[in-house]
Amino acid sequence: MSLADTVRRWLDDDAAVIYECRECGTALDSDELMCPFCGSTDVSEYDVR
């Protein structure tokens, strides 16, 4: 996911949760169980409402 996609999700009223790799900080989609960048399965979930 690109930085532009992450910003769009933040600005979208429907996007209330952000998923991020705890190891490297890469933004993930809600259906990603493993970080495509570093391979970690440790994912943080942030409610931004």
N, C-alpha and C positions, 0 to 999 in steps of 0.2 A: 504494500500500500504506500503510495507516495505522500509527501507532505501536503500537497494540495488536496488529496482525498481526505486526509485527517482533518484539515481545516474545514472542508465542506461538511464533514460529519459533525464538527463542533458547532457550526453555524446553523445546521439543520435542526428544526424544532423536534423532529421525530428521533433524532439521535441522542439518546439519554445515557448511553453506556459506551465507554472507551475501553478497549482491550490493549494491553501493552506487555511486551516481553519483560520480565523482571531482570533478566540477565543483561540485555543490550539496549532496552528501551524502544525497540521497534514497535510501531503501531500495528495491531493485528485485526483481522476481521473476526466477528463473533464466532464463526465456525472453524477457525484455525486453532488446532490443539497443540501445534508445534511451530516455533518461530522459524520462518524460512531463511533467516539470516544467520543465526547462531545454532539452531537446532534444539534450543531449550524448550521444555514443556511447562515451565513455570510462568504462568500468565496471570497478570494483574487485571482486575476489572474495576473500573472507576465509574460511579454514577455521577454525572455532571449536571443534573437538574437542580 
